[in-house]
Amino acid sequence: MKVVGRKLFGRAMVCAAIGFMTLAIFSHTKIVVAAQQAAGQWIDQANPSDELVDGPYRVDPNWPKPLATLFPEEKGWTWGAVQGVFAQNPDRIFVVMRGELPDVTKIKPKFAELENEFGMPVHLQVPGVGMYPRNASVGQYASPGEASNDYMGVDGKDYRWKHIITVYDGQGNVSEAWTQWDSLFKPDNPNVLSQGRVHKILISPYDPEKRVWAIDDGHEVIRVFSNDGKKLLQTIGTLNTTTERNAKMTGNTGRPSYIQKTGPASETFGRQTDIAWLPDGTFFVTDGYEETRVVKFDKTGKFLMAWGERGEAGGNEKRPNYFNTVHGIAIDNQRRLYINDRSNRRIQVFDENGKFLNQWYLGDGPTATYHIYMTADQHLWASDGHGNFKFYKFDLNGKLLYTWGTMTPAAGGLWGTHQFGVDQDGNLYTAEVWGGRPQKFIPRKDADPALLIGQPVRAAWTK
């Protein structure tokens, strides 16, 4: 009996030791995780050495399927500049792009002879090794509809103006192609600044009908469609007409607008960029690439007011209520408006009647915030498009909490994330205007929820 007792006592001691060790390891893990959170980091416990190229997500490399697979008649063509994406639900994701471009996935490289400033010949491989083969948005042969007056692309040869608005399911298949509206958004003259495209695509969280809003900054209008795309319900703004002050001098280019036809400031835009809504349907438009204001409308689209002045050129404007490139908007549950003053590298905060409240300066680095997004848990996320190529999470006092993202042509890289959204399952969707692709990111198992881009407000619809 004594021997048995000693054995039992010994086993108890071993179990206790194991228990203490387990508790210590668990406590240590909690401390480590807490420290990671405090430092704005997260470690994948399944592989602590993972460099987290795609942050707390894993990219789905098969979403969506290749364009030529989805549309066999498009063999040899691929995505153009992907301007926007909106996730209505996990099986209904809207993607908008500026037409198709020739597929360069397996392009054969060549060597070009150039000349440096000293007259020396330089031989370069095109495309370069480990680089994106092209910028889908910017350049003389990129997708039409960008800010350029020397575009040289030829329709049918260098681009095809097709599949501007398309809807995909969760597996990356096409569920709807709104090709009946392609010509509506086609640039009137692609060789002149913009003049047609879909800049972003949105659905109000307070609209039970889930109408689809397509911002055509090139034509100076916002078009509102039925959710199934069969009806054009409303056009806000005046086609190819801008404000009088924008025709004289823009806030972005520092020169007169290419659109010289003018109308009342209450009925026109200056290349508007984004929309956000209040619960009663009141909405605000950031206006925009050329104009330097925020415009407020009632739920029917009636003009209510506008505010904003043209800032000084050079990206150093610090005065409240002055803008240059007014490129995004988000609204919190206190009805405060967060306005992305992109060229001046700051977020300006206003009340709903245009009273200035605060501003966040985003630093002297090459920041270029493309899209801002308010989560239901009241954090502001931002995507940097052509500066740092990352995602940023802020609290509503402007404190930076977390960042992730890497520029790489491989799946999961980010290059010009122009719009992004999250579905009800937590999947993240991105629209790369420079990289020329939409992508789907799936949350990693056991990823810290605080480091995932949160759900948006969905008040009037859930599916």
N, C-alpha and C positions, 0 to 999 in steps of 0.2 A: 504493500500500500504506500509506503514511503517513496519507493521508486516511482510509482505511478504519480504520486503527488508532485514529486520533483519534476517529472516530465510535463505535467500539466502546468506547473508554475513556469517552467522554462518556455513552453509554448505561449503562455500568456504574455511573458516578457517580450518574446519575439513579435507577437501580434501588436503589443503596445508600441514597440519600437517602430514597426512598420507603419502603424497608425500615426505616430508622431512625425515620421519622415514624410508620409503622405500629406499630413496637414502642413508641414513646413514647406514642402514643394508647392502645394496649393496656394499657401499664403505668399510664397515667393513669386509664383506666377501672377497672383493678383497684384502684387506690388509692381512687378515688371510691366504688366498690362496697363496699370494706372500711370506708370512713368511714361510709357509709350504714348498714351492718350495725352498726357500733359505736354509731351514734346510734339504732338501732332503726327504720331506715327502709329502704325499697326503692324503686327507680326503675324504671318500665317503660321499657326501652330503646327499645321501639317507639314510645313517645310520652312523652318525659321531662317533659312538662308535665301529664301525667295526674294529677289530684288524688287518685286512688285511693280513691274513695268506698267501694268494696267490697274494699279492701286488695289483697293479691296474688292476688285471684280476680276472675272475672267472673260475675255472677249470671246464671242461666238464667231469663229472665222467663217462659218457657213451661212451667216445672216448678213444681208439678204443673199440669195443665190445670184450668180453672175448674170448680168443683164442679158447676155446672149442666150442664156439658158431659160430665162423668164420669157424672153421675146426672141424666138429663133430667127426671126427676120432681121434681127439686129446683130447678126454675126459680124465680128470685127469692130463693134462699137461697145462703149462702156459708159459709166457714169460721167457726167460733166461736173461742173461745180455744184456741190450739194449744199443748197442754201438753208434748208429748214427740215425739221423733223418734229412730229407731234404724236405722242402716244395716247390715243383715246382709251385703249385697253390692250392687254397682251396679244390680242389677235387682230388689232386694227391700228396700224402705225402708218401715219402719213409721212411721205418723203417728197420734198420738192427740189428740183434741180434746174439748172440753166441749160437744158438740152443734153445731148450725148456728145461724147468725144471719141476719136479713134482709140481702140484698145491698145495700150502700150505695155501690157503685162509681160509679154515675152519678146519685147522689141529687141532687135539686134543692135548692139552698140556700134557707134562709128567714132572716128577721131576727127576733130575739127582743128584747123590751124587758125589761131587768133593772134593778136598782136597786143603786147602790153604798152604802157605809157612811154616806154623808152624805145619803142620800135622793134623790140625783140619778138621773134616768133614763139608762140606758146601752143603746145599740142594738148588738147583736152579730150577725154573720153566723154561722149554724150550718149545716153545719160551717165552720170558719174556713178561709181561703185558705192553701194550702200545708201543711195539717195533716192528720194522720190523722182520718178522719171520726168515729171513736169508739175507745174503749178496749174491746177485746173481752172483757177479763177482769174489770175492776173497774167497778162501777156497778149501779144498780138494774135496768137492762135489758140488762146484759151477759150472757155465758154463765152459767148457773147453776153453783153449786159453788164459789164463792169465799167468802172470809172476810167475810161480811156477814149481818147479821140483819134487814135491811130490804129484801131483794130483792123486786121487784115484777113481774118478768117472768112472762108467761103461756105455758104450753106450747102450741105450735101457732100462736101469734101473735107472740110476741117471741123465741122460740127453738124449735128442734126437737131433741129428744134422739135424734139419729141419727148413724150413722157415727162411732162413738166410736173404734174401732180399724180402720184401713184400711191396706192394703199397696199400694205403688206401684212401677212399674218405672222404668227409667232415663229414659224419655220422658215420664213424668208421667201414665201411664195407670193405672187401677185394676187390680190383679191379684187382690186379695182384699178383700172387705168383711166384717168379722167382726160383722155386724149381729145375729147370734144372741146376742151377749153385751151388746148395748146396755143392756138393762134391768137387767143385773147391776150396772152402775156408776151407774145413775140416782140422783140425790139423793133420799133419802126425803122430805125436806122442803126444797126449795130456798130457802125463806124463812128458814131457820135455818142457821147457820154450816156451810158445806161440806156434809157428810153425803152424799158420794158423788161420784166422778169418778176418772179415771186421772191420776195426778200425773206419773209418768214411766214409760217402757217400756224394758226392758233384756233382754239375753241375756248369760249368763256366758261369758267367753272360754275357760273351761275345761270347758264342757259340750258333749260331742260330739253330744248330742241337740238342741242349740240351743233349749231350752225358753224360752218368752217370759214374762217377769216383768212384771206390771202392778201398779203400786203404787196402791192405792185408799186414799188417806189419809182421805177423807171417811167411809168405812165402817170404817176402822181395820184393814184387812186387806191382805195381799199375795196376789195370785192368780197361779198358775203354769199356763201353757197349753202344750199341744203346739205344735210349731213351725208346724203347719198351721192351728192355731186350732180344731181340731175337738173337742178334749178339754180340760176343766178338770182338771188333774192334782192340784193341791194348793192349799189355802188356809192361809196362815200368819197367826196372830192370831185375835181373836175379834170377830165381826161386831158393830159398834155398841157396843163395850165398850172402856173405856180403863183406865189404871192408877189406883190409888187416889189417888196424889199429884197426878196430872194433873186428876182430877175436882175436887180442892180448889183448885188454882191452876196456871195454865199459865205457861210461860216466855215466850210470845210476847205474849199479850193482857194478861197480868197480872190475869186474872180466872178464875174456875172454867170448866172446859170445858162446852160445851153438852151433851156426852155425859156423863151422870151415872152410867150403869151401869158398874160396875167389876168387874175380875177380877184374878187374880194378875199381877204385873208381868212374869212369865216367859211369859205367854200373851196379852198385850195391848200395844197401841201408843198413842201420843199424837199421831196424825197424822204418821206416818212419811213420809219424803221421798225417800230414795235408798238404793241397795244397791251394794256392791262385794265381790268374791270373792278368796279365796286359791286357789292352784293345786289344793289338795286338796278344794275345794268349800266349805270354811268360808266363811261370808259375814257381812257386817256391815251393819246398817241404821242410818241416821241417823234419829233419832226425837226431835223433828221440828219441826213447826210449833208444837206445844203442849208435848209432853214435851221434856226437855233432857238427852238421853243418846245413847249409842251402844250398840247391842245386838249381841252376837255369837252366831251360831248354827253348829251343825255342818252338814255337807252335806245332812242329812236334814231340817233345819229345827228341830232340837232346840235349845232355849235353853241357852246356855253361861254367859254373864255379861253384865253391862251396867255402864256407868260414865257419870257426868255429873251435875251439880247445876244447879239453876235460878239463873241470874245475876240481878243486880240490874237493874231496868228502866231504860231510858234509853239503852241502846246504848253504855255506857262500861265494861262489865265487862272487866277485864284479868286476872282470876285464872285460872290454869290449871284446866282441867276443869270450868269453869262455862260454861254456854251459854244462849242465848236462842232464836233461830231456827236450828235445826240442819238445814241445807238441802242438804248435799251431801257426798260422800265419794269419795276416790280412793286407790289403794294402789300403792306403787312396788315395784320388784323386790327391795328389802330388807325387804319386808313392813311398811313403815311406813304408817300411816294418816293421810291429810290430811283434816281435817274442816272444812267450811265453817260457821263460826259467824257467820251472815249479819248478824244484827242488831248484833253487836259489831264488824263490819267487820274480821274476822280469820280466818286459817286456823290451826287448832291441829293439831299433829302428835303422834301417839302410836305406841307399839309395839302389837303385836297383842293385848296383854293389858291395854291401857288405861294404860300408863305414859306420862306426859306427857314429850315430848322438846323441843318448840319451839313457837313461834307467830310468825306473820307478821301484823303490823298493816298493814292496807291503806289507812290514811290517814284524815284527818278529812273528806274530801270526801263527796259523796253516793253512796258505793259501796253496791251491793246485788248481791252475787255470787249468781247463780242456779244455775249448773252448773259443776262442776270436772271435769277430764278428764285422765287420765294417758296420755301417749304411750309407745309402745314404746321410744323413745329417751330416755325419762326426763326429760320436761319436763311441767310442769303448766300447762294452759290453763284459763282461766276466762272465763265470759260475765257481763257486768254487765247486770242486767235493767232496773231502774228508777232507776239513778243516773247512770251515764256511758254506758250503751248500747254498750259496746265489748267486744272480745276482748282478753285479756291473756295473755302468755306469761311464765312464771316458770321459773327454774332451781330445783333442789330445796333450795336454801338460802334461797329466798324472794326472790331478786333479780328485779326486773321487767326483762325483756329486750326486749319488743316489744308494741305495741298497735295496733289498727286498729278502725275501725267508725264509722258515722255514723247518726244518727237521721233518717230521712226516710221518708215514705210511698211513695216511689218504690221500684221493685225494687232490692234490694241494701242498703236501709236496715235498721236493727236497732232494734227496740223491744220489749224484754222477751224476750230470747232465753233461754228456760227450759230447753232441753236442746239439745245439738248432737252430731253424730257425723260420722265420716269413713269413706268406703268404700275398697275396695282400689285404686281408681283415683285416690284423693286428693281426690275431690269432697267438699265440706263441705255438711252439711244442718243447717238450723236450724229450731227451733220457736218462733215468736213468740207468747207468751201474751197480750201487750198488743196487738201489731199484728194478731193474728188471721190468721196465715198460716204455712205451711211454705215454706222456700226452699232452692234448690240453688245452690251456688257452685262454679264450675269453676276450677281453678288456671290462672292466666295462663301463656302460653308464656314459658319461661325465667324464671319467678318463682323467687326465691331459696328453695330448699327449707327453709332454716332459719326462714323467716317464714310457712310454711304450717303449718296445724294437722296434726300428724303422725298416723301410723297408731296405732290402739290395739293392745294386745296381743291376738293371736288365737292361742291355743295349741292348742285342740282342734278348731277348725274354720276353714276359710278361705273358704267360700262360703255 
